[in-house]
Amino acid sequence: MTSLATAFDAKSNSIGFLRWLMAFMVIFSHAGPIAGFYGGKDLGTQWSSEQSLGGVAVCGFFFLSGFLITRSKMGPSSTPRFFWHRALRIYPGWFLALIVTAFALAPIAWYAETGSWDGYFDATSESPFTYFSNNVTLVMQQLNIAGMGTSTPLYEGTGILDWNGSAWTLAFEFGAYILVGVLGVVGALTNRLVGGIVAGAIIVLASMQWMGVGSLAALGPYFGDFRFLLLMAPFAWGILFCLFKDKVPIDDRLAIAMALVAAYTYARGGWLVAGQYAFCYVLIWFAVRVKITRWDKYGDFSYGIYIIGWPLMYFATYFDVQEWGWLAYHAVVIVGCHIYAFASWHLIERPAMTLKGWTPKWLIRLLAKTKPRRERIAAVWRRHAVITPSPTFTPSKPAGRGSITAPSPVPAPSQKVVR
């Protein structure tokens, strides 16, 4: 039977297509609360009591990210270089989304709502300038701008004022990168048994959360927020698939069975405890068995679509585009998302990725000066480290692309995120 290690080809798979598809699953899902479709609820909640279709997509984003990011960290790059690559992939596009939202979409929407520019740029509360500065780290500390949006379907139906309800997942995404970085530093990726125990523990804790077993909040502040394990569990599942890819079978019959499990648990219950993991298997099976290899020919648009999807959908409601009907509203949003994502990729995201190998001169000098000391420390660490590589372990080549990121985001309100 073919294993994932044998079947997966970093240059020939359908992951780009899947991330694009899941970005639009998030968008279609959030059209409910944002534009008033589906009874004002996220699409999917009509059939499932556990997760919307947007949430399903975000689960998929985090699973694929866990697989790809772990694979990248197991490559030859150093840990600082690993984090530099991750920052280049997620932050430049996010900065652009914040700027476009605060200084293009929101002021136009403000004018449409008030008939004047007065009070927007000089807002004393929730100003567009603080919208950028408060959210620049990925942690969403300011959701609205200048108190606007009280005339939108989102506010009328839910009482929410939010310019990017998908973006909350981005901070968790970067937190997952930190987890992988730490696992790499302590050797828990070269010794896959240790890495597997850590990832498995995350999944067990998530299951305990959904089954109401114990008080996880006592373990630390992160566990007091249900979203932490909601997103970290599929990411950890992706880590396991990467660490044990030689043990993961790629089998058509198993994929059919997992698809049935995912569908059943989504509709009848058990999605968060078991169904989402079955769904993730179907994703990786599809990625290697149904190779849509030229989907990213013109660029990797999934991240841009994810982080701008909610703002564009929200923006459209200021002009009552939802009154044109479901089809017209979604057509406008889909076209707008692709135009933005194309520009973001070619003007910001791809140029930023060309800096992956850049090192500032001052750091080069510092590294050269401290090299002897660092080598001595590394030698001591290797002699005393408890975690040692598995005898049969062979490092993977670095992944061709980074994660999605994921809206975001989002669900992210609402992959990735989102994504």
C-alpha positions in Angstrom: 0.0 0.0 0.0 1.3 3.5 -0.9 2.2 5.7 2.0 1.9 9.5 2.2 5.7 9.7 2.3 5.9 8.0 -1.2 2.8 9.7 -2.7 3.4 13.3 -1.6 5.2 15.5 -4.1 5.7 19.1 -3.0 5.7 20.3 -6.6 2.8 18.2 -7.8 -0.3 18.2 -5.6 -3.7 19.9 -5.2 -3.0 21.8 -2.0 -3.2 25.2 -3.8 -6.6 24.3 -5.2 -7.9 23.1 -1.8 -6.8 26.2 0.0 -8.5 28.4 -2.7 -11.7 26.3 -2.4 -11.7 26.5 1.4 -11.2 30.3 1.3 -14.4 30.5 -0.6 -16.1 28.1 1.7 -15.4 30.7 4.4 -16.8 33.5 2.3 -20.0 31.6 1.4 -20.5 30.6 5.0 -20.2 34.2 6.3 -22.6 35.6 3.7 -25.2 34.5 6.2 -24.6 37.0 9.0 -22.9 39.6 6.9 -25.5 39.9 4.1 -28.5 38.3 5.8 -28.7 35.1 3.7 -29.4 31.7 5.2 -31.6 33.2 7.8 -28.7 35.4 9.0 -26.7 32.4 10.1 -23.5 30.9 8.9 -24.0 28.4 6.1 -23.7 24.9 7.5 -25.2 25.6 10.9 -28.6 24.6 9.4 -27.3 21.0 9.4 -24.6 20.9 12.0 -24.8 21.9 15.7 -21.0 21.9 16.0 -19.5 23.8 13.1 -20.3 25.9 10.1 -18.8 25.3 6.6 -16.5 28.2 7.2 -15.3 26.4 10.4 -14.8 23.2 8.4 -12.6 25.1 6.0 -10.6 26.7 8.7 -10.0 23.2 10.2 -8.7 22.2 6.8 -6.4 25.2 6.6 -4.9 24.4 9.9 -4.4 20.8 9.1 -2.6 21.5 5.8 -0.6 24.2 7.5 0.5 21.8 10.3 1.6 19.3 7.7 3.5 21.8 5.5 5.0 24.0 8.2 6.3 20.9 10.1 7.8 19.7 6.8 9.4 23.1 6.3 10.9 23.1 9.8 12.4 19.6 9.3 14.4 21.0 6.4 17.9 22.5 6.5 16.9 26.1 7.4 17.8 27.4 10.9 15.1 28.3 13.4 15.6 32.1 13.0 15.4 31.6 9.2 12.3 29.5 9.7 10.5 32.3 11.6 11.7 34.9 9.1 10.1 32.9 6.3 6.9 32.5 8.2 6.8 36.3 9.0 7.4 37.1 5.3 4.5 34.9 4.3 1.9 36.3 6.7 2.7 39.9 7.7 3.2 41.8 4.4 -0.2 40.7 3.1 -1.8 41.4 6.4 -0.4 44.9 6.5 -1.9 45.6 3.1 -5.3 44.2 4.1 -5.3 46.6 7.2 -4.3 49.6 5.1 -6.9 48.9 2.3 -9.6 48.3 4.9 -8.9 51.4 7.0 -8.0 53.9 4.3 -9.9 52.7 1.2 -13.0 50.5 2.0 -14.0 51.9 5.3 -13.9 55.7 4.4 -15.9 55.0 1.2 -18.4 53.1 3.3 -18.5 55.9 5.9 -19.3 58.4 3.1 -22.1 56.1 1.8 -23.5 55.9 5.3 -23.2 59.5 6.4 -22.9 61.5 3.2 -19.8 63.2 4.5 -16.1 62.6 5.2 -16.4 64.5 8.5 -15.7 62.5 11.6 -13.9 59.6 10.0 -10.2 60.4 9.8 -10.4 62.5 13.0 -12.5 60.0 15.0 -11.6 60.1 18.7 -12.6 56.5 19.2 -11.7 53.5 17.0 -9.9 55.7 14.5 -8.6 54.2 11.2 -5.1 54.9 12.4 -5.5 52.8 15.6 -7.3 50.2 13.5 -3.9 49.6 11.9 -1.7 50.0 15.0 -4.0 47.9 17.3 -4.2 45.0 14.9 -0.8 45.0 13.3 0.5 42.2 15.4 -2.3 39.8 14.2 -4.0 40.0 17.6 -7.3 41.7 16.8 -7.7 44.4 19.5 -9.9 46.8 17.4 -12.8 45.3 15.4 -14.6 48.4 14.1 -13.7 51.9 12.8 -15.2 55.1 13.9 -18.4 53.5 15.3 -19.8 52.8 11.9 -21.9 50.0 10.5 -25.1 50.3 12.5 -27.1 50.3 9.3 -25.6 47.0 8.0 -27.4 43.6 8.0 -24.5 42.2 10.2 -25.3 44.7 13.0 -29.1 44.4 12.6 -29.0 40.6 12.8 -26.2 40.0 15.3 -25.3 43.3 17.0 -21.7 42.9 15.7 -19.6 45.7 14.3 -16.6 44.1 12.8 -14.5 44.9 9.7 -12.7 41.6 9.5 -14.4 38.8 11.4 -12.2 36.1 9.8 -8.8 37.6 10.9 -8.9 36.3 14.4 -7.4 33.0 13.3 -4.2 34.6 12.1 -2.8 35.0 15.6 -3.5 31.4 16.4 -1.8 30.4 13.1 1.4 32.3 14.0 1.1 30.7 17.5 1.1 27.3 15.8 4.3 28.3 13.9 5.9 29.1 17.3 4.9 25.6 18.5 6.6 24.0 15.5 9.7 26.2 16.0 10.0 25.2 19.7 9.5 21.5 18.8 12.3 21.8 16.3 14.7 23.5 18.7 14.3 20.9 21.4 14.6 18.0 19.0 11.0 16.8 19.1 10.8 16.7 15.3 13.9 14.7 14.8 12.7 12.3 17.4 9.2 11.8 16.0 8.0 9.8 19.0 8.4 12.9 21.2 6.8 15.2 18.7 4.0 12.7 18.2 3.4 12.6 22.0 3.1 16.4 22.1 0.8 16.6 19.1 -1.3 13.7 20.4 -1.6 15.4 23.8 -3.1 18.5 22.1 -5.7 16.3 20.3 -6.6 14.5 23.5 -7.0 17.8 25.3 -9.2 19.1 22.5 -11.4 16.0 22.8 -11.6 16.5 26.5 -12.7 20.1 25.9 -15.5 19.0 23.5 -16.7 16.2 25.8 -16.6 18.5 28.9 -14.1 16.4 30.7 -12.2 18.2 33.4 -11.4 21.9 33.8 -8.8 22.7 31.1 -8.8 26.4 32.1 -6.7 25.4 35.1 -3.9 24.4 32.8 -3.2 27.9 31.7 -4.8 31.0 30.2 -4.7 29.7 26.7 -6.9 26.8 27.5 -9.5 29.2 28.9 -10.2 30.2 25.3 -11.9 27.4 23.5 -10.6 28.7 20.1 -7.1 27.7 21.1 -7.7 23.9 21.0 -10.3 24.3 18.3 -7.5 25.4 15.9 -4.5 23.7 17.4 -6.1 20.2 17.2 -6.2 20.0 13.4 -2.8 21.7 13.2 -1.4 19.0 15.6 -3.1 16.4 13.3 -1.1 17.8 10.4 2.1 17.6 12.5 1.4 13.9 13.1 0.8 13.3 9.4 4.1 14.9 8.6 6.1 13.1 11.3 4.6 9.7 10.5 4.0 10.1 6.8 5.7 6.8 6.1 2.9 5.2 8.2 -0.1 7.0 6.7 -1.7 4.9 4.0 -3.0 6.6 0.9 -5.9 4.3 0.0 -9.0 5.1 -2.0 -11.2 2.8 0.1 -10.0 4.4 3.3 -10.7 7.9 1.8 -14.3 6.9 1.0 -14.8 5.6 4.5 -13.3 8.7 6.1 -15.6 10.9 3.9 -18.6 9.0 5.2 -17.5 9.4 8.8 -16.9 13.1 8.3 -20.3 13.6 6.7 -22.1 11.5 9.3 -20.5 13.2 12.3 -21.1 16.7 10.8 -24.8 16.0 10.5 -25.4 13.8 13.5 -22.7 14.8 16.0 -19.2 14.0 16.8 -17.5 16.2 14.3 -15.2 18.0 16.7 -14.2 14.7 18.5 -13.7 12.5 15.4 -15.2 13.8 12.2 -12.8 16.7 11.6 -9.8 14.2 11.6 -11.5 12.0 9.0 -12.2 15.1 6.9 -8.5 16.0 7.1 -7.5 12.6 5.8 -9.8 13.1 2.8 -8.0 16.4 2.2 -4.5 15.0 2.1 -5.8 12.0 0.0 -7.3 14.4 -2.5 -4.1 16.5 -2.6 -2.0 13.6 -3.6 -4.5 11.6 -5.7 -6.2 14.3 -7.6 -3.4 16.4 -8.8 -4.5 19.9 -9.9 -1.0 21.1 -10.4 -1.4 24.3 -12.4 -3.9 26.0 -10.1 -1.3 28.4 -8.8 0.0 29.3 -12.2 -0.8 33.0 -11.8 -0.2 33.2 -8.1 -1.1 31.8 -4.7 -4.3 33.7 -4.0 -5.8 31.8 -1.1 -4.3 33.9 1.6 -5.3 37.2 0.0 -8.8 35.9 -0.6 -9.1 34.8 3.0 -8.1 38.0 4.6 -10.0 40.4 2.3 -13.1 38.3 1.9 -14.9 39.5 5.0 -14.0 43.2 4.5 -15.2 43.1 0.8 -18.5 41.3 1.8 -19.1 43.8 4.6 -18.2 46.8 2.3 -20.8 45.6 -0.3 -23.6 45.7 2.2 -23.1 49.5 2.7 -24.3 49.7 -0.9 -27.1 47.1 -0.5 -25.5 44.8 -3.0 -27.2 41.9 -1.2 -30.5 43.3 -2.4 -29.5 42.3 -5.9 -29.9 38.7 -4.9 -27.7 35.8 -3.7 -26.1 35.1 -7.1 -25.2 38.7 -7.9 -23.9 39.4 -4.4 -21.6 36.5 -4.5 -20.5 37.2 -8.1 -19.4 40.7 -7.1 -17.6 39.4 -4.0 -15.8 36.6 -5.9 -14.6 38.9 -8.6 -13.5 41.5 -6.1 -11.6 39.0 -4.0 -9.7 37.7 -7.1 -8.8 41.2 -8.2 -7.5 42.0 -4.8 -5.7 38.7 -4.3 -4.0 39.0 -7.7 -2.7 42.5 -6.9 -1.7 41.5 -3.3 0.3 38.5 -4.5 2.1 40.2 -7.3 2.7 43.6 -5.6 3.3 42.6 -2.0 3.3 38.9 -1.1 5.6 37.5 -3.9 8.1 40.4 -3.7 8.3 39.9 0.1 9.1 36.2 -0.4 12.1 37.1 -2.5 13.7 38.4 0.8 13.7 34.8 2.3 17.5 34.6 2.0 18.2 38.2 3.1 20.3 38.7 6.2 21.1 42.3 7.5 24.8 43.1 7.5 24.9 43.8 11.2 23.6 40.3 11.9 26.1 38.7 9.5 28.9 40.4 11.5 27.3 39.3 14.8 26.9 35.7 13.7 30.6 35.6 12.6 31.8 37.1 15.9 29.7 34.7 18.0 30.2 31.5 15.9 32.9 29.9 18.2 30.7 30.4 21.3 27.6 29.2 19.6 29.4 26.0 18.4 30.6 25.3 21.9 27.1 25.7 23.3 25.7 23.5 20.6 28.3 20.8 21.4 27.3 20.9 25.0 23.7 20.7 24.1 24.2 17.7 21.9 26.1 15.8 24.7 23.4 16.5 27.3 20.2 16.7 25.3 17.6 14.1 26.4 15.9 14.0 23.0 18.0 12.2 20.3 17.1 11.5 16.7 15.3 8.3 15.8 17.6 5.8 14.2 15.5 5.5 11.1 14.6 9.2 10.7 15.4 10.9 7.4 14.8 14.7 7.2 12.4 15.9 4.5 13.2 18.4 1.9 11.7 21.8 2.7 8.2 22.5 1.5 7.8 24.5 -1.7 5.3 26.9 -0.2 4.3 28.2 3.1 1.0 27.9 4.8 -2.3 29.7 4.2 -3.1 31.7 6.1 -5.2 31.6 6.8 -9.2 34.3 7.6 -8.2 34.4 7.2 -9.7 34.4 8.4 -12.1 33.8 9.5 -13.9 32.3 10.1 -12.0 34.5 10.7 -16.7 35.9 12.5 -15.2 34.4 10.4 -9.2 30.0 5.9 -5.9 30.9 5.6 -8.0 32.1 7.7 -11.0 32.4 7.0 -8.2 31.1 6.3 
